[in-house]
Amino acid sequence: MPRIGGRPTLAFLGDSHVDYLALAARRGYFGRRRYGACAVSGATALGLRNPNGRTNSVAILNAYLARLRSDAIVVFQLGEVDCGFIIWYRAQKYHEPVETQLEQSVAGYFSFIDKAREYGRRRVIVTGATLPTIADGQNWGEVANARREVKASLAERTALTLRFNAGLAEGAKRRSLPFVDVSNDMIDDATGVLRREFLNPDQRNHHLDKERAAAVWGRALGPALATIENAAR
């Protein structure tokens, strides 16, 4: 992906929730520039420790990174599957402590990022995981049905996501990497979970309302991008 007007390419990598960030780029929030996305459905931060995982996310993400220009700005978005499903599932089935898995997920995430940086990907932004949307007792929709075994409430899943994002913020700070999180812009102070306006109009779809999410991400990511670009001048 060549540069446009001297501006570096944006590359969004992670799970299916990178679609909001890519849509923000398409809507022009980040100016006129090339952008691309590599979304691995079902990818987890925990899975980045395992090159032979079910989604093959490590190989897919690495192959995409290898094709990028060296000056590309790479934006990572992962963690919704960890906090909304896999950590709770493993806690129930294998009796693995939630907090231990949370720490392992954050560690696996940054291990992957650290290796990418070692191979020359120095312009990296870490973003907070998407807040969960599946209501308590909901079993309609493909993803909700697949996750029906998990007994954790929406409030519990949301709280875990916020702790996960706090861990990402700390890890990014230690590495002097920008961290961008929009949870406070989307959470309902009264209920402590995602505001209803951000729910997908299709109740079977666990993704956010893409246009509303893209608008929030577009406004939030802009300053981090500007900081990275200004530092290179």
C-alpha positions as CSV (number, residue, x, y, z in Angstrom):
1,M,0.0,0.0,0.0
2,P,1.9,3.1,-1.2
3,R,1.7,6.4,0.7
4,I,-0.7,9.2,-0.3
5,G,0.5,12.7,0.0
6,G,3.4,11.7,2.1
7,R,1.2,10.3,4.9
8,P,2.0,6.8,6.2
9,T,-0.4,3.9,5.7
10,L,-2.7,2.9,8.5
11,A,-3.0,-0.8,9.2
12,F,-5.7,-2.2,11.6
13,L,-4.9,-5.6,13.0
14,G,-6.9,-7.9,15.3
15,D,-10.3,-9.5,15.6
16,S,-13.5,-8.6,13.7
17,H,-13.9,-5.4,15.8
18,V,-11.2,-3.7,13.7
19,D,-14.1,-3.0,11.3
20,Y,-15.0,0.1,13.3
21,L,-11.5,1.5,13.0
22,A,-11.4,0.7,9.3
23,L,-14.8,2.4,8.8
24,A,-13.5,5.5,10.6
25,A,-10.6,5.6,8.1
26,R,-13.1,5.2,5.2
27,R,-15.2,8.0,6.5
28,G,-12.1,10.3,6.4
29,Y,-11.5,10.8,10.1
30,F,-7.8,10.3,9.7
31,G,-7.3,12.4,6.6
32,R,-6.6,11.2,3.0
33,R,-4.3,8.3,3.3
34,R,-4.0,4.6,2.5
35,Y,-5.3,2.1,5.0
36,G,-5.9,-1.6,5.3
37,A,-7.3,-4.1,7.8
38,C,-6.5,-7.6,8.8
39,A,-9.4,-9.0,10.8
40,V,-9.2,-12.6,12.1
41,S,-12.6,-13.6,13.3
42,G,-12.5,-15.1,16.8
43,A,-8.8,-14.1,17.4
44,T,-7.8,-13.7,21.0
45,A,-5.0,-12.1,22.9
46,L,-4.5,-15.4,24.8
47,G,-4.2,-17.2,21.4
48,L,-1.2,-15.0,20.4
49,R,0.9,-17.3,22.6
50,N,0.1,-20.3,20.4
51,P,1.3,-20.3,16.8
52,N,-0.9,-23.4,16.2
53,G,-4.1,-22.0,17.5
54,R,-7.5,-22.7,16.0
55,T,-7.9,-19.3,14.2
56,N,-4.3,-19.4,13.0
57,S,-4.2,-15.7,14.0
58,V,-0.4,-15.6,14.7
59,A,0.5,-16.7,11.1
60,I,-2.2,-14.5,9.5
61,L,-1.3,-11.4,11.4
62,N,2.5,-11.9,10.9
63,A,2.0,-12.4,7.2
64,Y,0.0,-9.2,6.9
65,L,2.6,-7.3,8.9
66,A,5.4,-8.6,6.6
67,R,3.7,-7.0,3.6
68,L,3.5,-3.5,5.1
69,R,5.9,-0.6,4.5
70,S,8.3,-0.1,7.3
71,D,6.8,3.3,8.1
72,A,3.2,2.1,8.4
73,I,1.3,2.9,11.6
74,V,-0.1,-0.4,13.0
75,V,-3.2,-0.2,15.2
76,F,-4.0,-3.3,17.3
77,Q,-7.5,-4.2,18.4
78,L,-8.0,-7.5,20.4
79,G,-9.6,-8.8,23.6
80,E,-13.4,-8.9,23.1
81,V,-13.3,-12.6,22.7
82,D,-11.0,-13.1,25.7
83,C,-13.1,-11.0,28.1
84,G,-16.5,-11.9,26.7
85,F,-16.1,-15.6,26.3
86,I,-12.8,-17.6,26.4
87,I,-11.6,-16.6,29.8
88,W,-15.0,-17.4,31.4
89,Y,-15.3,-20.6,29.4
90,R,-11.9,-21.9,30.5
91,A,-12.6,-20.9,34.1
92,Q,-15.8,-23.0,34.1
93,K,-14.4,-26.0,32.2
94,Y,-10.8,-26.2,33.4
95,H,-11.1,-24.2,36.6
96,E,-8.4,-21.8,35.6
97,P,-8.6,-18.6,37.7
98,V,-10.0,-15.6,35.8
99,E,-7.3,-13.3,37.0
100,T,-4.5,-15.7,36.0
101,Q,-6.0,-15.9,32.5
102,L,-6.4,-12.1,32.3
103,E,-2.7,-11.7,33.1
104,Q,-1.8,-14.3,30.5
105,S,-4.0,-12.6,27.9
106,V,-2.3,-9.3,28.4
107,A,1.1,-10.9,28.5
108,G,0.5,-12.9,25.3
109,Y,-0.8,-9.7,23.5
110,F,2.3,-7.7,24.4
111,S,4.6,-10.6,23.6
112,F,3.3,-10.5,20.0
113,I,3.6,-6.7,19.9
114,D,7.2,-6.8,21.2
115,K,8.2,-9.3,18.6
116,A,6.6,-7.2,15.9
117,R,8.6,-4.2,17.1
118,E,11.8,-6.2,17.2
119,Y,11.2,-6.8,13.5
120,G,10.9,-3.2,12.7
121,R,7.3,-2.3,13.5
122,R,8.1,0.7,15.6
123,R,5.0,2.8,15.0
124,V,2.3,0.9,17.0
125,I,-0.9,2.0,18.7
126,V,-2.7,-0.3,21.2
127,T,-6.4,0.1,21.6
128,G,-8.8,-1.0,24.3
129,A,-10.9,-4.1,23.7
130,T,-14.5,-3.6,22.7
131,L,-17.1,-3.8,25.4
132,P,-19.4,-6.8,25.5
133,T,-22.9,-6.6,24.0
134,I,-24.6,-10.0,24.6
135,A,-27.3,-9.6,27.2
136,D,-27.8,-12.0,30.1
137,G,-29.8,-15.0,28.9
138,Q,-29.5,-14.1,25.2
139,N,-29.1,-17.2,23.1
140,W,-30.2,-15.9,19.7
141,G,-27.6,-15.0,17.1
142,E,-24.7,-17.1,16.0
143,V,-22.1,-15.8,18.4
144,A,-24.5,-15.6,21.4
145,N,-25.6,-19.1,20.8
146,A,-22.0,-20.3,20.6
147,R,-21.2,-18.6,23.9
148,R,-24.3,-19.7,25.7
149,E,-22.3,-22.0,28.0
150,V,-20.7,-19.0,29.7
151,K,-22.6,-18.0,32.8
152,A,-20.8,-14.7,33.5
153,S,-23.3,-11.8,33.5
154,L,-23.0,-8.8,31.2
155,A,-21.8,-6.7,34.2
156,E,-19.1,-9.2,35.0
157,R,-17.9,-9.4,31.4
158,T,-17.9,-5.6,31.2
159,A,-15.9,-5.3,34.4
160,L,-13.3,-7.9,33.1
161,T,-13.0,-5.9,29.9
162,L,-12.2,-2.7,31.8
163,R,-9.6,-4.6,33.9
164,F,-8.1,-6.0,30.7
165,N,-8.0,-2.5,29.2
166,A,-6.3,-1.2,32.3
167,G,-3.6,-3.9,31.9
168,L,-3.2,-2.8,28.2
169,A,-2.8,0.8,29.3
170,E,-0.1,-0.1,31.8
171,G,1.8,-2.3,29.3
172,A,1.6,0.3,26.6
173,K,2.9,3.0,29.0
174,R,5.9,0.8,30.0
175,R,6.8,0.6,26.3
176,S,6.1,4.3,25.5
177,L,3.3,3.2,23.1
178,P,0.1,5.2,22.6
179,F,-2.9,3.6,24.1
180,V,-6.4,4.6,23.0
181,D,-9.6,3.4,24.8
182,V,-13.2,4.5,24.1
183,S,-14.9,2.6,26.9
184,N,-15.7,5.8,28.9
185,D,-17.4,7.2,25.8
186,M,-19.6,4.2,25.4
187,I,-20.4,3.0,28.9
188,D,-23.6,3.9,30.6
189,D,-22.8,5.4,34.0
190,A,-26.2,4.3,35.4
191,T,-26.0,0.6,34.3
192,G,-22.2,0.2,34.1
193,V,-22.5,-1.5,30.7
194,L,-22.5,-0.4,27.1
195,R,-25.0,2.3,26.2
196,R,-27.9,1.0,24.2
197,E,-27.3,3.4,21.4
198,F,-24.1,1.5,20.5
199,L,-25.9,-1.9,20.2
200,N,-26.2,-3.3,16.7
201,P,-29.6,-2.7,15.1
202,D,-29.6,-6.4,14.3
203,Q,-30.1,-8.1,17.7
204,R,-28.5,-11.3,16.4
205,N,-25.2,-9.4,15.8
206,H,-22.8,-9.1,18.7
207,H,-20.9,-6.3,17.0
208,L,-21.4,-2.6,17.8
209,D,-23.4,-0.3,15.6
210,K,-20.6,0.3,13.1
211,E,-21.4,3.9,12.2
212,R,-21.7,5.1,15.8
213,A,-18.6,3.1,16.9
214,A,-16.6,4.4,13.9
215,A,-17.4,8.0,14.8
216,V,-16.2,7.5,18.4
217,W,-13.0,5.8,17.3
218,G,-12.4,8.4,14.6
219,R,-12.4,11.2,17.2
220,A,-10.3,9.2,19.7
221,L,-7.6,7.9,17.4
222,G,-6.8,11.2,15.7
223,P,-4.6,12.7,18.4
224,A,-2.5,9.5,18.8
225,L,-1.9,9.4,15.0
226,A,-0.9,13.0,15.0
227,T,1.6,12.4,17.9
228,I,3.3,9.5,16.0
229,E,3.5,11.5,12.7
230,N,4.8,14.7,14.4
231,A,7.5,12.7,16.2
232,A,8.8,11.4,12.8
233,R,9.3,14.9,11.4
